[in-house]
Amino acid sequence: MSLLPNALHVARREYLFRVRGRAFLITTALLAVAIVAVTMVPTILGAIGIADPPHVAVDVQADDISTDPVLTIQTALIIGADPTADPSAPPADDERARVTRTDDPEAADASVRDGELDGLLTISRDADEDLVFEYLGSASPTNRTRLLVTQAASAIAIADRMERAGVDPRDSAEIFQPPNFTAVPVDPDDPRDEEDFGGAFILAYAVVILTFMAILTYGNWVAQSVAEEKSGRVMELLITAATPRQLLTGKVLGTGAAGLTQYVAIVVAAVVGLLVNGPVSEALGVAGELPFSLPAVPPLDLLAFGVFFLLGFILYSTLYAAAGSMVSRIEDVQQAVGPLIFLAMAGYFASFTALNDPDAGWVGVLSLVPFFSPYLMPARMLLTNVSAGEVLLAIVLLLVTLVAAIWLASRVYSAGVLLYGQRAGIRTIWRATRVAR
């Protein structure tokens, strides 16, 4: 029996029921506002002063230090914030880190405790004439300012020891001169050597997270929608007007489209936030630029991302619908979809591990597995070179698995929508699929 037009009628009903709900509209609006706020965090922090450049005071109690500790620490802070910056260039107002020498350590101590200074570094000598550094501040051990001050202190201490050992400062500068190191990739077009690799890495993380959240959230919508109609005995009326396969198709298309509508709103909000972040920060006169730039993704790659996302989403949603049809109460939905949740989480965690080594052999194999390829293949395409043959193979395998999943899910759904009061188990599902048509 043809799926049309009944499947489209069911899909339209499901879609309108979801998107017209007050909860859907409020949730979508709140998520969009939250996403815009997240993308504009640098501007917001700069506007309220939290993201102001650090200001550190230095109290030098040791004599005969060969290097200027104030200049050394300020250079480390400036280059740490922007490796391309010129520390000798005249600073703009409040746009670079400041390091000042203090002659009143007690007043500087009070300023740190009052939050006016980020830290106070006291430099003295011990009994062996080695430099001793004491840093006063509220920053955690992983704070960037504290780490950069620690690195600068190490450089000052090494230079002081070499001078006391009789090494000429010019010789010590040559000794610690960075080597001429060039990384030559096997593939000259390897995107990991591009300047926008940081943005590509963040974008890969975002693709993995968005795919996982879409599957988990909206797949659960599909399962709950089926369970709700069974719980309210509405299903008994629906199957008199449409076949179970038509209902399955309509449920997946309608509820999935509602979820994707919300997702489109979220993605649009993210794009708007990224676009307006720069102009708003310039208008407010604050340093609100994002610390990374997004890479330029070719149109064919964007099309491939969309194909993997949609096919993966439909694959999981179809199985979620079948799982939801096996329970009679909404309270049992989570138990029924538990294996699917673990399967989605397996792909999610595998993707995060793979992002650190996208060229590993196991990553290439796993990216072809249909239940994992919607996560891994787009991430690999962003972080390394993937042949067109691999991409096409992954899509074909995903399509074949989707067809098989639809066939299996339709049989489970056909029997499951009529099962009431029975516990969903492997034996029950097996018997149901054998007699289903």
N, C-alpha and C positions, 0 to 999 in steps of 0.2 A: 504494500500500500504506500502511496506517495507520501512524503513528509509534508509537502505543501498542499494547501495553505494553512492547515491546522497548526503546524509547528510555528509558523510566523504569527498566528493569532496568540498562541501561548507565549511566545517571546515578547510580543507587544504588551500583553497583559502584565507579564513579570517586570518588564522594563518600567512601564508607567507606574506600577505599584511601588517600585523601589524609589524612583527618582522624585515622585510627588510627595513622598513621606516627609514630614517635618524633621524627623531625626536625620534623614539623608541630607537635606538641604543645610541644616545647622552644622552637621559634622563636616560637610564639604567646605562650607564657608570658613569654619574654624581651622581646618587643615590648611586651606589656602593662605589664610592670614599667618598661621604659624610658619609655613614654608617661606613666605616673603620675609618674615622677621628673622628666620635663621640665615637666609642669604644676605641679609643686611646687618648681621651681627658686627662686622668690623666698623661700619658706620655708626651703629648705635653705641658701641663701646667707645669709639672716638668722641662722639658727641657728649657723652657723660663723663669723659675723662679717664675711664678705666684703662683705655688702650694708649695712654700717653707714654712717650718714650721714657725709659728709666732714668733716674737721677741718683747717682751714687756719690757719696763723699768719701774721701781718702784722708786718713790721719797717718802721716809718715813720721814715725818716731825713731827710725833707723837712720844712721848716717852713712854717707858715702855709697849710695845706690847708683850704679852706673847708668841705668836706664830711668827715664822719667815714668814713674808708676801711673801718674794721671793720664799721660798720653797713651801709654800701653793699654791701659784698661779701656779708655774711651775708644781707641782703635778697634779693640776686640769686640766691644758692644756694637759699634757701627757696622763693622763687616759681618758680625753675626746676624744682624737684622737684614742687611742687604749686601751680599758678597760682591756686588758690582759697584758699591759706593766708594767714593774717594774720601778717605778720612781727612786729607789735607784741605779739601774744599771748604770754603766758608759755609757754616751751617745756616739753614733757614730757621725761622723762629719755631722752637719747640717741635722740630721734626726729626731730631736726632738725639741719641743718648747723650747725657751730660755727666761728666765726672769732674768734680771740683775738689781741690785740696782744702782741708779745714784746719784752722789753728785753734778751734774751740771744740774738742771732742765731746764735751759734755752737752753742748748745745746741739751738735749733730746727732748725738745719741737720743736726745729728746725729740728731735725732728723725725728720726726713724720711727720711734714709738708712736708719734702722733700721725704718721702716715705721710708726712711732707717729703721725706726721702725714702727711696726704695732700699737703701742699705748703707752701712758704714763699714769701710774696710780699714782696719788698723794694722800697720806694718811696723814690726819691731824686730829685735834680734835676741836670740837665746844665748845661753852661756857659751856655746860653741861658735857664736858669731853667724849662725845661719839665720836667714830671714824667717820670721814667724808671721802668719797672716790670721787675723781674726775678723770674721764677717758677721756683722749684726744686721739681722733682717728677719722678716716673717715669711720669706719665700721657702717653698718646699725644696727638697734636694733635687727635684727634676725641673725646677724653674729655670728658664733660659738665661735670665740675667745672672742668677747665681752660678750657673754652669760656665758662662762666659767669663765672669770675674775669676772663677777658679782656674780656668785655662790661662788667663792673663797672669795670675799670680804665679803659676808654674813657670811661665816664660821669664818672669822677673827673677824668680829664685834661681833658675838655671843660668841666666846671664850673670847674676851676682856671683855664683859659685865659680864660673869660668873666669871671671875677672880676678877673683881672689886666688885662683890657681895660676895666674899669670898669662892667660890666653888673651891675646889682643882682641878688642871688641869687633874689629873688622874681620878677623879670622873666625870668631864665633858666629858672626852673621853669615859668613860663607858656609860654615859647617851646617847650620840649620836652615840653609836655603832650600826650599822645596825642590824636589827633583823634577826634571822635564819628563812627565809621565803622560803618554798618549794611549788611549784605549782604541784599538782598531777592531771594529766588529767584523764578523764573517760576512754579514750582509750589509753593504753600505747604506741600505735603506732601512736599517733596523730602527724602529721608532723609539727604542729605549735610549738612543743617543741624541734624540731631539730635545730641544729646550723645553718643550711642553710635556715632558714625560711625567712630571709631577701632576699636571692636570689630567693626563691620561690615566694615571694610577687612581686618582680620586674618582674619575668618571667610571672606571671599571668597578670600583667599590659601590658606587651609586647604582650601576646597572644590576649588580648582584643583589643588593638590598631591595631595590624596587621590584625585581622579579620575584624574590622570595615573599615579600609582603603582599604582592598581588595574588600569588598562588594561595598563600595561607589565609588571607582575609576574605577574598571573594570566592575562593573555592568553598570555604565554610559557609558563605552565604547560600551557595547553591544547595549544599547538603541540608542546611536548616530550612530552606524553602520547601524542599520535598518533604521533610519530616513534619513541618507545620501543616501541610495539606493532608498528610496521612493522619496526623493527630486530631485534626478537626473533621475528619471524614469527608473532606472536600474531594479527595482523590477518587472516591467511589463515584462521584458525579462526573468528574473530568474524564474518566476512562470510558464513559458512555458516549462521549462526543469526539474523543481522539484516542489514538492507539498509544500504548506506553512509549513506543519509540518516538512518536511525535511529541509527547510530553517531555521526554528526556531532551530532545533537541531544542525544544522551546525553552525549557528551564535553563539549559546551558547558555543559549544565545541571549535570552532576555536578562537573566541575572548577571551573566558575564558582561554584557553591554553596559548595564548600570554601574557595575564596578569599574569598568574601563572609563566610563564617563567621569566618575569621581577622580580616577587616576589622571585623566587628561587635564582636569581642573588643577590638580596638584602640580603636574609638570609645567603647565602654563604659568602658574604662580611662581614656580622656581625660576623659569626663564625671565619673567618680569622682574623678579627680585634681583637677578644677576645683572640685568640691563640697566636698572635704575640705581643700583648701588653706587656706581662711579659718579654719575651726575649729582646724586643727592649728597655724597661726601664732599664733592667739590663745592656745591652750593653752601654747605655748612662750614666749609673750611677746616675739615678734619681729615686725618689719614685713614680713610675707610676703604682702601683698595683691597681686593682679595689677594691673599698671598700666593695665588697660582692663577694660571690662565688655562682655559679649556682648549683642548686640541681641535684642530680642524678635521672633522670626520667626513670622509668621502660619501656622496649620496648613496652609492651602492652598499656601503657598510651600514648606513642608517637603515636602508631597506632590509638588510639582513638582520639587523637588531630587531626590527619590527616583526619580521617573520618568526624568528626564534621566540620572541615574547608571546606572540599570539598563539602559535602552535603549542608552546609549552603550557600556556594558560588554559587553552581548550582541552589539552590532554588531561591535566590535573582536574579541571572542572568537571569533565565527563566522569571521571572516576569518583569524584566527590558526590556527584548526583547519584551514582549507583550505590555508593555507601550509605547515603542518606535514605535511600528507598528501602533499606533493610531494617530500619528501626521504626517503631510506632510512636515514640515519644521524643520530643526535642531534647530532653535530658540525656538521651542515649546517643546523640549525634557525635559527641566528642570521642566516645568509645569506638564508634563505628569507623570514624575517619582517622583514628590513631595511627594505623600503619602508613597512611598517606602523609600525615604530618611528619613522621620520622623519615620517610623517603625524601620529602622536600627539605627537611633539615640536614639530611646527609649531603645533598647537593650544595646546600648553602655553606656548610662548614668546609666541605672539600674545596669550594671556590675560594674561600678566604686563604686557605693554605696554598692553593695554586697560584694566587696572585703574586706571591713572593718568588715563585720559580715557574713562570708560564711555559718555559721550554722543556720542562721535565717530561720524560716519556709517559709516565702515568697520567699526567695532565692531558696530553694529546689523546690517549686512549679514552679517558673518562669523558672528554669533551664530545666524543661521538656517541656516548650512551644517551638515548633519548630523554630519560628522566633527569639527566644532568646537563645536557648540552644547552638548554636555555640559559643556564647560569654561566657555564665555562666558556663556550665558544665566543660570545660577544666580548668577554673579558680578555681572552687570548687575542682576539682581533685588535683590541685596543693596545695591548702591551707588547705584542710581538708579531712577526709576519706569519700569517696562516695562508696556506695555498687555497686557491679557489676550489680545488678538488675536495679538500677537507671540509670546507664550508658546505658545498653541495651534498657531500656524503652525509654530513650530519643532518641536513634538512630532509634528505630522502629517508633516512632512518627514523627521523622524528615523524614524518608523514606516515610511514608504514606502521609505526607503533600507534599512532593516533587512530588509524583505520581499525587496527586490531582492538584497541581500547574501546572504540565506539561499538564494535560488534559485541565484545564481552559485556560492556556496561549496559547495552540495550537489552541483553538477555537477563542480566541481573535485575535491571530496572523493571522489565516486564513481569518478572515473578515477584520482585520485592514490593511493588506498590500494592499488591494484594495480600501480603503477609502481615497479619496483625497479631500482636501478643506473643510472637516467637522471638527468642533471643538470637541475635545475629551471630552466627558462627560459620566456620568453614564448611561444615557438613550441611548446614541449612542453605548456604549460598550455592553449594555444589548441586544439591537436589533441585533447587529452584531454577538454576540455569539449564539443567537437563530437560525440564519439562516446559521451559519458557519458549515462546515462539516470537 
